[in-house]
Amino acid sequence: MTIQINLQSDKVEKALADNALVVAPSSTLRDVLSLMKDRSVGSVLICNEGKLLGIFTERDALKAMVENTDLSTPVLDLMTTDVLTISKGAPLVNAIRLMTRGKCRRLPIVSTEGQLVGIVKVSGILDYFVEHFPEKVFNLPPQPNVVMPEREGA
């Protein structure tokens, strides 16, 4: 099977991150930053009764720090609400396209009812490539289209 066929037939859940963090909208900036640090993650998903409300990323954290935001501020006031999402069961290639067009590194997966299923990250997609196509990944030369002007060797 080729990479293209696999990316069209394998579902987005194949690259599902196992370290997605979910917090309540009432969580404070202090609690969220502490959680992100302790778990070594770059984002948390904000949900209410399983429904995705927004995402808080390290970019939002930097903005809050620059603006000297009070640490007791609810994350609901700081999160990004216009979050790109992908439907559960969508082809993995659709996630890659969405992430490329939207210039995002994380894409929450939601059910048809809007319930959060998980999150796919760029790192999960890279892990998918390495796991499923090791011969393609590990055998690529650093610069695949370089043509030597003359033969090497004696």
Contact map, one row per residue, 1 for C-alpha under 8 A:
1110110000000000000000000000000000000000000000000000000000000000000000000000000000000000000000000000000000000000000000000000000000000000000000000000000000
1111110000000000000000000000000000000000000000000000000000000000000000000000000000000000000000000000000000000000000000000000000000000000000000000000000000
1111111000000000000000000000000000000000000000000000000000000000000000000000000000000000000000000000000000000000000000000000000000001000000000000000000000
0111111100000000000000000000000000000000000000000000000000000000000000000000000000000000000000000000000000000000000000000000000000000000000000000000000000
1111111110000000000000000000000000000000000000000000000000000000000000000000000000000000000000000000000000000000000000000000000000000000000000000000000000
1111111111000000000000000000000000000000000000000000000000000000000000000000000000000000000000000000000000000000000000000000000000000000000000000000000000
0011111111100000000000000000000000000000000000000000000000000000000000000000000000000000001110000000000000000000000000000000000000000000000000000000000000
0001111111100000000000000000000000000000000000000000000000000000000000000000000000000000001110000000000000000000000000000000000000000000000000000000000000
0000111111100000000000000000000000000000000000000000000000000000000000000000000000000000001100000000000000000000000000000000000000000000000000000000000000
0000011111110100000000000000000000000000000000000000000000000000000000000000000000000000001100000000000000000000000000000000000000000000000000000000000000
0000001111111100000000000000000000000000000000000000000000000000000000000000000000000001111100000000000000000000000000000000000000000000000000000000000000
0000000001111111000000000000000000000000000000000000000000000000000000000000000000000001111110100000000000000000000000010000000000000000000000000000000000
0000000000111111000000000000000000000000000000000000000000000000000000000000000000000001100100000000000000000000000000010000000000000000000000000000000000
0000000001111111000000000000000000000000000000000000000000000000000000000000000000000000000100000000000000000000000000000000000100000000000000000000000000
0000000000011111100000000000000000000000000000000000000000000000000000000000000000000000000100000000000000000000000000011001101100000000000000000000000000
0000000000011111110000000000000000000000000000000000000000000000000000000000000000000000000000000000000000000000000001111001000000000000000000000000000000
0000000000000011111100000000000000000000000000000000000000000000000000000000000000000000000000000000000000000000000001111001000000000000000000000000000000
0000000000000001111100000000000000000000000000000000000000000000000000000000000000000000000000000000000000000000000000000000000000000000000000000000000000
0000000000000000111110000000000000000000100000000000000000000000000000000000000000000000000000000000000000000000000000000000000000000000000000000000000000
0000000000000000111111000000000000000000000110000000000000000000000000000000000000000000000000000000000000000000000001100000000000000000000000000000000000
0000000000000000001111100000000000000000001110000000000000000000000000000000000000000000000000000000000000000000000000000000000000000000000000000000000000
0000000000000000000111110000000000000000000111100000000000000000000000000000000000000000000000000000000000000000000000000000000000000000000000000000000000
0000000000000000000011111010000100000000000111100000000000000000000000000000000000000000000000000000000000000000000000000000000000000000000000000000000000
0000000000000000000001111110000000000000000001110000000000000000000000000000000000000000000000000000000000000000000000000000000000000000000000000000000000
0000000000000000000000111110000000000000000001110000000000000000000000000111000000000000000000000000000000000000000000000000000000000000000000000000000000
0000000000000000000000011111000000000000000000000000000000000000000000000111000000000000000000000000000000000000000000000000000000000000000000000000000000
0000000000000000000000111111101100000000000000000000000000000000000000000111000000000000000000000000000000000000000000000000000000000000000000000000000000
0000000000000000000000000111111100000000000000000000000000000000000000111110000000000000000000000000000000000000000000000000000000000000000000000000000000
0000000000000000000000000011111110000000000000000000000000000000000001111110000000000000000000000000000000000000000000000000000000000000000000000000000000
0000000000000000000000000001111111000000000000000000000000000000000000110000000000000000000000000000000000000000000000000000000000000000000000000000000000
0000000000000000000000000011111111100000000000000000000000000000000000000000000000000000000000000000000000000000000000000000000000000000000000000000000000
0000000000000000000000100011111111110000000100000000000000000000000000000010000000000000000000000000000000000000000000000000000000000000000000000000000000
0000000000000000000000000000111111111000000000000000000000001000000000000000000000000000000000000000000000000000000000000000000000000000000000000000000000
0000000000000000000000000000011111111100000000000000000000000000000000000000000000000000000000000000000000000000000000000000000000000000000000000000000000
0000000000000000000000000000001111111110000000000000000000000000000000000000000000000000000000000000000000000000000000000000000000000000000000000000000000
0000000000000000000000000000000111111111111100000000000000000000000000000000000000000000000000000000000000000000000000000000000000000000000000000000000000
0000000000000000000000000000000011111111100000000000000000000000000000000000000000000000000000000000000000000000000000000000000000000000000000000000000000
0000000000000000000000000000000001111111000000000000000000000000000000000000000000000000000000000000000000000000000000000000000000000000000000000000000000
0000000000000000000000000000000000111111100000000000000000000000000000000000000000000000000000000000000000000000000000000000000000000000000000000000000000
0000000000000000000000000000000000011111110000000000000000000000000000000000000000000000000000000000000000000000000000000000000000000000000000000000000000
0000000000000000001000000000000000011011111100000000000000000000000000000000000000000000000000000000000000000000000000000000000000000000000000000000000000
0000000000000000000000000000000000010001111100000000000011000000000000000000000000000000000000000000000000000000000000000000000000000000000000000000000000
0000000000000000000010000000000000010000111110000000001111000000000000000000000000000000000000000000000000000000000000000000000000000000000000000000000000
0000000000000000000111100000000100010000111111000000001110000000000000000000000000000000000000000000000000000000000000000000000000000000000000000000000000
0000000000000000000111100000000000000000001111100001111100000000000000000000000000000000000000000000000000000000000000000000000000000000000000000000000000
0000000000000000000001111000000000000000000111110001111100000000000000000001001000000000000000000000000000000000000000000000000000000000000000000000000000
0000000000000000000001111000000000000000000011111111110000000000000000000000000000000000000000000000000000000000000100000000000000000000000000000000000000
0000000000000000000000011000000000000000000001111111100000000000000000000000000000000000000000000000000000000000000000000000000000000000000000000000000000
0000000000000000000000000000000000000000000000111110000000000000000000000000000000000000000000000000000000000000000000000000000000000000000000000000000000
0000000000000000000000000000000000000000000000111111000000000000000000000000000000000000000000000000000000000000001100000000000000000000000000000000000000
0000000000000000000000000000000000000000000000111111100000000000000000000000000000000000000000000000000000000000011100000000000000000000000000000000000000
0000000000000000000000000000000000000000000011110111110000000000000000000000000000000000000000000000000000000100011100000000000000000000000000000000000000
0000000000000000000000000000000000000000000011110011111000000000000000000000000010000000000000000000000000000000000000000000000000000000000000000000000000
0000000000000000000000000000000000000000000011100001111100000000000000000001001111100000000000000000000000000000000000000000000000000000000000000000000000
0000000000000000000000000000000000000000001111000000111110000000000000000000001110100000000000000000000000000000000000000000000000000000000000000000000000
0000000000000000000000000000000000000000001111000000011111111000000000000010011100000000000000000000000000000000000000000000000000000000000000000000000000
0000000000000000000000000000000000000000011100000000001111111000000000000000001000000000000000000000000000000000000000000000000000000000000000000000000000
0000000000000000000000000000000000000000011000000000000111111100000000000000000000000000000000000000000000000000000000000000000000000000000000000000000000
0000000000000000000000000000000000000000000000000000000111111110000000000000000000000000000000000000000000000000000000000000000000000000000000000000000000
0000000000000000000000000000000000000000000000000000000111111111000000000000011100000000000000000000000000000000000000000000000000000000000000000000000000
0000000000000000000000000000000010000000000000000000000111111111100000000000000000000000000000000000000000000000000000000000000000000000000000000000000000
0000000000000000000000000000000000000000000000000000000001111111110000000000000000000000000000000000000000000000000000000000000000000000000000000000000000
0000000000000000000000000000000000000000000000000000000000111111111000000000000000000000000000000000000000000000000000000000000000000000000000000000000000
0000000000000000000000000000000000000000000000000000000000011111111110000000010000000000000000000000000000000000000000000000000000000000000000000000000000
0000000000000000000000000000000000000000000000000000000000001111111110000000000000000000000000000000000000000000000000000000000000000000000000000000000000
0000000000000000000000000000000000000000000000000000000000000111111110000000000000000000000000000000000000000000000000000000000000000000000000000000000000
0000000000000000000000000000000000000000000000000000000000000011111110000000000000000000000000000000000000000000000000000000000000000000000000000000000000
0000000000000000000000000000000000000000000000000000000000000001111111000000000000000000000000000000000000000000000000000000000000000000000000000000000000
0000000000000000000000000000000000000000000000000000000000000001111111101000000000000000000000000000000000000000000000000000000000000000000000000000000000
0000000000000000000000000000100000000000000000000000000000000000000111111000000000000000000000000000000000000000000000000000000000000000000000000000000000
0000000000000000000000000001110000000000000000000000000000000000000011111000000000000000000000000000000000000000000000000000000000000000000000000000000000
0000000000000000000000000001110000000000000000000000000000000000000001111100000000000000000000000000000000000000000000000000000000000000000000000000000000
0000000000000000000000000001100000000000000000000000000000000000000011111110100000000000000000000000000000000000000000000000000000000000000000000000000000
0000000000000000000000001111100000000000000000000000000000000000000000011111110000000000000000000000000000000000000000000000000000000000000000000000000000
0000000000000000000000001111100100000000000000000000000100000000000000001111111000000000000000000000000000000000000000000000000000000000000000000000000000
0000000000000000000000001110000000000000000001000000010000000000000000000111111000000000000000000000000000000000000000000000000000000000000000000000000000
0000000000000000000000000000000000000000000000000000000000000000000000001111111000000000000000000000000000000000000000000000000000000000000000000000000000
0000000000000000000000000000000000000000000000000000000100010001000000000111111100000000000000000000000000000000000000000000000000000000000000000000000000
0000000000000000000000000000000000000000000001000000011110010000000000000011111110000000000000000000000000000000000000000000000000000000000000000000000000
0000000000000000000000000000000000000000000000000000011100010000000000000000011111100000000000000000000000000000000000000000000000000000000000000000000000
0000000000000000000000000000000000000000000000000000111000000000000000000000001111100000000000000000000000000000000000000000000000000000000000000000000000
0000000000000000000000000000000000000000000000000000010000000000000000000000000111110000000000000000000000000000000000000000000000000000000000000000000000
0000000000000000000000000000000000000000000000000000011000000000000000000000000111111000000000000000000000000000000000000000000000000000000000000000000000
0000000000000000000000000000000000000000000000000000000000000000000000000000000001111100000000000100010000110000000000000000000000000000000000000000000000
0000000000000000000000000000000000000000000000000000000000000000000000000000000000111110000000000000000000111100000000000000000000000000000000000000000000
0000000000000000000000000000000000000000000000000000000000000000000000000000000000011111010000100000000000111100000000000000000000000000000000000000000000
0000000000000000000000000000000000000000000000000000000000000000000000000000000000001111110000000000000000001111000000000000000000000000000000000000000000
0000000000111000000000000000000000000000000000000000000000000000000000000000000000000111110000000000000000001111000010000000000000000000000000000000000000
0000000000111000000000000000000000000000000000000000000000000000000000000000000000000011111000000000000000000000000000000000000000000000000000000000000000
0000000000110000000000000000000000000000000000000000000000000000000000000000000000000111111101100000000000000000000000000000000000000000000000000000000000
0000001111110000000000000000000000000000000000000000000000000000000000000000000000000000111111100000000000000000000000000000000000000000000000000000000000
0000001111111110000000000000000000000000000000000000000000000000000000000000000000000000011111110000000000000000000000000000000000000000000000000000000000
0000001100010000000000000000000000000000000000000000000000000000000000000000000000000000001111111000000000000000000000000000000000000000000000000000000000
0000000000000000000000000000000000000000000000000000000000000000000000000000000000000000011111111100000000000000000000000000000000000000000000000000000000
0000000000010000000000000000000000000000000000000000000000000000000000000000000000000100011111111110000000100000000000000000000000000000000000000000000000
0000000000000000000000000000000000000000000000000000000000000000000000000000000000000000000111111111000000000000000000000000000000000000000000000000000000
0000000000000000000000000000000000000000000000000000000000000000000000000000000000000000000011111111100000000000000000000000000000000000000000000000000000
0000000000000000000000000000000000000000000000000000000000000000000000000000000000010000000001111111110000000000000000000000000000000000000000000000000000
0000000000000000000000000000000000000000000000000000000000000000000000000000000000000000000000111111111111100000000000000000000000000000000000000000000000
0000000000000000000000000000000000000000000000000000000000000000000000000000000000000000000000011111111100000000000000000000000000000000000000000000000000
0000000000000000000000000000000000000000000000000000000000000000000000000000000000000000000000001111111000000000000000000000000000000000000000000000000000
0000000000000000000000000000000000000000000000000000000000000000000000000000000000010000000000000111111100000000000000000000000000000000000000000000000000
0000000000000000000000000000000000000000000000000000000000000000000000000000000000000000000000000011111110000000000000000000000000000000000000000000000000
0000000000000000000000000000000000000000000000000000000000000000000000000000000000000000000000000011011111100000000000000000000000000000000000000000000000
0000000000000000000000000000000000000000000000000000000000000000000000000000000000000000000000000010001111100000000000001100000000000000000000000000000000
0000000000000000000000000000000000000000000000000000000000000000000000000000000000000000000000000010000111110000000000111100000000000000000000000000000000
0000000000000000000000000000000000000000000000000000000000000000000000000000000000011100000000100010000111111000000000111000000000000000000000000000000000
0000000000000000000000000000000000000000000000000000000000000000000000000000000000011100000000000000000001111100000111110000000000000000000000000000000000
0000000000000000000000000000000000000000000000000000000000000000000000000000000000001111000000000000000000111110000111110000000000000000000000000000000000
0000000000000000000000000000000000000000000000000001000000000000000000000000000000001111000000000000000000011111111111000000000000000000000000000000000000
0000000000000000000000000000000000000000000000000000000000000000000000000000000000000011000000000000000000001111111110000000000000000000000000000000000000
0000000000000000000000000000000000000000000000000000000000000000000000000000000000000011000000000000000000000111111000000000000000000000000000000000000000
0000000000000000000000000000000000000000000000000000000000000000000000000000000000000000000000000000000000000111111000000000000000000000000000000000000000
0000000000000000000000000000000000000000000000000011000000000000000000000000000000000000000000000000000000000111111100000000000000000000000000000000000000
0000000000000000000000000000000000000000000000000111000000000000000000000000000000000000000000000000000000000111111110000000000000000000000000000000000000
0000000000000000000000000000000000000000000000100111000000000000000000000000000000000000000000000000000000011110011111000000000000000000000000000000000000
0000000000000000000000000000000000000000000000000000000000000000000000000000000000000001000000000000000000011110001111100000000000000000000000000000000000
0000000000000001100100000000000000000000000000000000000000000000000000000000000000000000000000000000000000011100000111110000000000000000000000000000000000
0000000000000001100100000000000000000000000000000000000000000000000000000000000000000000000000000000000001111000000011111000000000000000000000000000000000
0000000000011011100000000000000000000000000000000000000000000000000000000000000000000000000000000000000001111000000001111101100000000000000000000000000000
0000000000000011100000000000000000000000000000000000000000000000000000000000000000000000000000000000000011100000000000111111100000000000000000000000000000
0000000000000000000000000000000000000000000000000000000000000000000000000000000000000000000000000000000011000000000000011111110000000000000000000000000000
0000000000000000000000000000000000000000000000000000000000000000000000000000000000000000000000000000000000000000000000001111111000000000000000000000000000
0000000000000011100000000000000000000000000000000000000000000000000000000000000000000000000000000000000000000000000000011111111100000000000000000000000000
0000000000000010000000000000000000000000000000000000000000000000000000000000000000000000000000000000000000000000000000011111111110000000000000000000000000
0000000000000000000000000000000000000000000000000000000000000000000000000000000000000000000000000000000000000000000000000111111111000000000000000000000000
0000000000000010000000000000000000000000000000000000000000000000000000000000000000000000000000000000000000000000000000000011111111100000000000000000000000
0000000000000110000000000000000000000000000000000000000000000000000000000000000000000000000000000000000000000000000000000001111111110000000000000000000000
0000000000000000000000000000000000000000000000000000000000000000000000000000000000000000000000000000000000000000000000000000111111111100100000000000000000
0000000000000000000000000000000000000000000000000000000000000000000000000000000000000000000000000000000000000000000000000000011111111100100000000000000000
0000000000000000000000000000000000000000000000000000000000000000000000000000000000000000000000000000000000000000000000000000001111111100000000000000000000
0000000000000000000000000000000000000000000000000000000000000000000000000000000000000000000000000000000000000000000000000000000111111100000000000000000000
0010000000000000000000000000000000000000000000000000000000000000000000000000000000000000000000000000000000000000000000000000000011111111100000000000000000
0000000000000000000000000000000000000000000000000000000000000000000000000000000000000000000000000000000000000000000000000000000011111111111000000000000000
0000000000000000000000000000000000000000000000000000000000000000000000000000000000000000000000000000000000000000000000000000000000001111111000000000000000
0000000000000000000000000000000000000000000000000000000000000000000000000000000000000000000000000000000000000000000000000000000000001111111100000000000000
0000000000000000000000000000000000000000000000000000000000000000000000000000000000000000000000000000000000000000000000000000000011001111111100000000000000
0000000000000000000000000000000000000000000000000000000000000000000000000000000000000000000000000000000000000000000000000000000000000111111100000000000000
0000000000000000000000000000000000000000000000000000000000000000000000000000000000000000000000000000000000000000000000000000000000000111111110000000000000
0000000000000000000000000000000000000000000000000000000000000000000000000000000000000000000000000000000000000000000000000000000000000001111111010000000000
0000000000000000000000000000000000000000000000000000000000000000000000000000000000000000000000000000000000000000000000000000000000000000001111110000000000
0000000000000000000000000000000000000000000000000000000000000000000000000000000000000000000000000000000000000000000000000000000000000000000111110000000000
0000000000000000000000000000000000000000000000000000000000000000000000000000000000000000000000000000000000000000000000000000000000000000000011111100000000
0000000000000000000000000000000000000000000000000000000000000000000000000000000000000000000000000000000000000000000000000000000000000000000111111100000000
0000000000000000000000000000000000000000000000000000000000000000000000000000000000000000000000000000000000000000000000000000000000000000000000111110000000
0000000000000000000000000000000000000000000000000000000000000000000000000000000000000000000000000000000000000000000000000000000000000000000000111111000000
0000000000000000000000000000000000000000000000000000000000000000000000000000000000000000000000000000000000000000000000000000000000000000000000001111100000
0000000000000000000000000000000000000000000000000000000000000000000000000000000000000000000000000000000000000000000000000000000000000000000000000111111000
0000000000000000000000000000000000000000000000000000000000000000000000000000000000000000000000000000000000000000000000000000000000000000000000000011111000
0000000000000000000000000000000000000000000000000000000000000000000000000000000000000000000000000000000000000000000000000000000000000000000000000001111100
0000000000000000000000000000000000000000000000000000000000000000000000000000000000000000000000000000000000000000000000000000000000000000000000000001111110
0000000000000000000000000000000000000000000000000000000000000000000000000000000000000000000000000000000000000000000000000000000000000000000000000000011111
0000000000000000000000000000000000000000000000000000000000000000000000000000000000000000000000000000000000000000000000000000000000000000000000000000001111
0000000000000000000000000000000000000000000000000000000000000000000000000000000000000000000000000000000000000000000000000000000000000000000000000000000111
